[in-house]
């Protein structure tokens, strides 16, 4: 909850410091954060019920947030009469083959190599520094841990039993690790679709790979997989 409030406050502060730049108020991030806060207020019992019940509530929650985001964003743009970022959506629509556009700014982006797909030689250059190998290793184990913990969380309706199982479970995933796991996957998708955005992904790869190499959870899981686990080795 605090994370969403801090992000909204940060964006509003940027708006003021940029001499009340109205384009920031029409950003999807402000609308998204506001939608999440509203959805959390409406749906308070996401952690009750069985696996299918919880999964259904989660899907409904995601759809509610996405729909509210679009509605709030449309409303803000209508009130403030904002059209300054429309070329971005036209560019994305044309880039992914959902129809051509005659918009000058969108076509200018389409002509730029930096806004094209990520070239495959990027992976070989990242491999030369050994970063890519370490990153994939950490990403694989963190994703597996996230899937198992998420399944346990969704399938167990008794919170007390769940906490006991989590203590016994060899795979643990802390909230900060889960947050950065989601970020690195989203940054990766962004970089693959638009080469210019790889600066976000490559810097985050360094942080994520370093975290994995220093994480006792990752090494505990690795040693258990190859049947060499002892607390001293970890």
C-alpha positions in Angstrom: 0.0 0.0 0.0 2.8 2.4 0.9 4.6 1.5 -2.3 1.7 2.7 -4.4 1.2 5.9 -2.4 4.9 6.7 -2.7 4.8 6.2 -6.4 1.8 8.5 -6.8 3.3 11.1 -4.5 6.6 11.0 -6.5 4.8 11.5 -9.8 2.8 14.4 -8.4 6.0 16.0 -7.2 7.6 15.6 -10.6 4.5 17.2 -12.1 4.9 20.3 -9.8 8.7 20.5 -10.3 8.1 20.4 -14.1 5.9 23.5 -13.8 2.7 21.6 -13.6 3.3 19.3 -16.6 -0.2 17.9 -17.3 1.2 15.0 -19.4 2.4 13.3 -16.2 -1.1 13.5 -14.7 -2.3 11.6 -17.8 0.3 8.8 -17.4 -0.8 5.2 -17.1 1.2 4.7 -14.0 -0.8 7.2 -11.9 -4.1 5.6 -13.2 -2.7 2.1 -12.5 -1.7 3.0 -8.9 -5.0 4.6 -8.2 -6.8 1.6 -9.7 -4.9 -0.8 -7.4 -5.8 1.2 -4.3 -9.5 1.2 -5.3 -9.5 -2.5 -6.2 -7.8 -3.4 -2.8 -10.6 -1.5 -1.0 -13.3 -3.3 -3.0 -11.8 -6.8 -2.8 -10.6 -7.5 0.8 -10.9 -11.3 1.0 -8.5 -12.5 -1.7 -6.9 -14.9 0.7 -10.0 -16.9 1.7 -11.3 -20.1 0.1 -9.7 -23.0 -1.8 -7.3 -23.0 -4.8 -9.9 -22.4 -7.5 -11.7 -19.8 -5.4 -8.5 -17.8 -4.8 -7.4 -18.2 -8.4 -10.8 -16.9 -9.6 -10.6 -13.9 -7.2 -7.0 -13.2 -8.4 -8.0 -13.2 -12.1 -11.0 -11.0 -11.3 -8.8 -8.6 -9.3 -6.3 -8.3 -12.3 -9.2 -7.6 -14.7 -10.7 -5.1 -12.3 -7.4 -3.2 -12.0 -6.8 -3.1 -15.8 -10.3 -1.9 -16.6 -10.2 0.7 -13.9 -6.8 1.9 -15.1 -8.1 2.5 -18.6 -11.3 4.2 -17.4 -9.5 6.5 -15.0 -6.8 7.3 -17.6 -9.6 8.1 -20.2 -11.4 10.3 -17.6 -8.2 12.2 -16.7 -7.3 12.8 -20.3 -10.9 13.9 -21.1 -10.9 16.4 -18.2 -7.5 17.8 -18.9 -7.9 17.6 -22.7 -4.6 15.6 -23.1 -3.4 14.2 -26.4 0.3 14.6 -26.0 1.1 10.8 -25.7 -1.3 9.5 -28.3 1.5 9.0 -30.8 3.1 6.4 -28.5 0.0 4.2 -28.6 -0.2 4.7 -32.4 3.4 3.6 -32.7 2.8 0.5 -30.6 -0.3 -0.4 -32.6 1.6 -0.1 -35.9 4.8 -1.8 -34.5 2.9 -5.0 -33.5 0.9 -5.1 -36.7 -2.5 -3.9 -35.5 -2.9 -1.4 -38.4 -0.8 1.3 -40.1 -0.7 4.9 -39.0 -0.3 8.2 -40.8 0.9 9.9 -37.6 4.3 11.7 -38.2 5.8 11.0 -34.8 4.7 7.4 -34.7 6.2 6.8 -38.2 9.4 8.6 -37.1 9.8 6.1 -34.3 9.1 3.2 -36.7 12.0 4.3 -38.9 14.5 4.5 -36.0 16.6 1.4 -35.5 16.6 2.0 -31.7 12.9 1.4 -31.5 13.2 -2.0 -33.4 13.5 -5.5 -31.9 16.5 -6.4 -29.8 19.2 -7.8 -32.0 20.3 -11.4 -31.2 24.0 -10.5 -31.0 23.1 -8.7 -27.7 22.9 -12.1 -26.0 26.4 -13.2 -27.3 27.9 -9.9 -26.1 26.3 -10.3 -22.7 27.6 -13.9 -22.6 31.1 -12.8 -23.2 31.1 -11.0 -19.9 29.5 -14.1 -18.2 26.6 -11.9 -17.0 24.0 -13.7 -19.2 24.9 -17.2 -17.9 24.7 -16.1 -14.2 21.5 -14.2 -14.9 19.7 -17.2 -16.5 20.9 -19.5 -13.7 19.4 -17.1 -11.0 16.3 -16.4 -13.1 15.6 -20.1 -13.5 15.8 -20.9 -9.8 13.9 -17.8 -8.7 11.1 -18.5 -11.1 10.8 -22.1 -9.9 10.7 -20.9 -6.3 8.1 -18.2 -7.1 5.9 -20.8 -8.9 6.0 -23.2 -5.9 5.5 -20.6 -3.2 2.6 -19.0 -5.2 1.0 -22.4 -5.6 1.3 -23.1 -1.9 0.0 -19.7 -1.0 -3.1 -20.1 -3.3 -3.9 -23.7 -2.3 -3.7 -23.4 1.5 -6.6 -21.4 3.0 -5.4 -22.0 6.6 -2.9 -19.2 7.3 -1.4 -20.9 10.4 -0.8 -24.2 8.6 0.6 -22.2 5.6 3.2 -20.5 7.8 4.2 -23.8 9.3 4.7 -25.3 5.9 6.6 -22.3 4.7 9.1 -22.7 7.6 9.5 -26.4 6.7 9.8 -25.6 3.0 13.3 -25.6 1.6 12.3 -23.0 -1.0 11.6 -19.5 0.3 10.9 -16.3 -1.7 11.0 -13.0 0.1 8.8 -10.1 -1.0 11.7 -8.0 -2.2 13.0 -10.9 -4.3 9.6 -11.5 -5.8 9.2 -7.8 -6.6 12.5 -7.7 -8.5 11.8 -11.0 -10.2 8.6 -9.5 -11.8 10.6 -6.3 -12.7 13.4 -8.2 -14.4 10.9 -10.2 -16.5 9.0 -7.1 -17.5 12.2 -5.2 -18.3 13.3 -8.2 -20.4 10.0 -8.1 -22.4 10.4 -4.4 -22.9 14.0 -4.7 -24.1 13.1 -7.5 -26.5 10.3 -5.5 -28.1 12.2 -2.2 -28.1 16.0 -2.2 -28.3 16.3 1.3 -26.8 14.8 0.0 -23.5 17.7 -2.5 -23.0 19.4 0.0 -20.7 16.7 -0.7 -18.1 17.1 -4.5 -18.5 20.9 -4.8 -18.6 21.5 -2.7 -15.5 18.8 -4.7 -13.6 20.4 -7.9 -14.9 23.6 -7.0 -13.0 21.6 -6.3 -9.8 19.5 -9.4 -10.1 22.4 -11.7 -10.9 24.4 -10.3 -8.0 21.5 -10.8 -5.6 21.2 -14.5 -6.7 24.9 -15.2 -6.2 24.7 -13.8 -2.7 21.4 -15.5 -1.8 21.4 -18.4 0.6 18.0 -19.5 -0.7 19.3 -20.0 -4.3 22.4 -22.0 -3.1 20.3 -24.1 -0.7 18.0 -25.1 -3.6 20.9 -25.7 -5.9 22.7 -28.0 -3.5 19.5 -29.9 -2.7 19.0 -30.5 -6.4 22.4 -32.2 -6.7 22.1 -33.9 -3.3 25.0 -32.0 -1.7 23.1 -29.9 0.8 24.5 -29.1 4.2 24.1 -25.9 6.2 27.9 -25.5 6.3 28.1 -25.6 2.5 25.4 -23.0 2.2 
